[in-house]
Amino acid sequence: MKHANSKKFKKKENFLEAKSRGTSAFHRKEYGMAVKWYSEPGDAAVLSNRSMCYVYLNKEDLAFEDATQCVFARPDWSKAYYRAGVALKLLNVHIHHLVC
């Protein structure tokens, strides 16, 4: 029988708290703070959210890195591919401006 205050329970509780704070920061458009909260080890949804924050911060390389990890974590999730597409579009725009 597991105790309610076990390490696993506490870890999950901390993760959910960080995810919630990240979401609140995102809604306030505090993308840097949201990245901090979304940097707790988590799941594909957290990677997806952090990727979008990086897009708003114009850090397209980091956005694409998180989106790619999200695709590997959940290859059946269309939102992961959407995040990767958004990051790639931003990367292409910057590459286009450098070339022209």
PyMOL commands that set and color helices and strands:
alter all, ss='L'
color gray80, all
select helices_A, chain A and resi 7-27+31-38+44-56+60-73+78-99
alter helices_A, ss='H'
color red, helices_A
deselect
rebuild
show_as cartoon
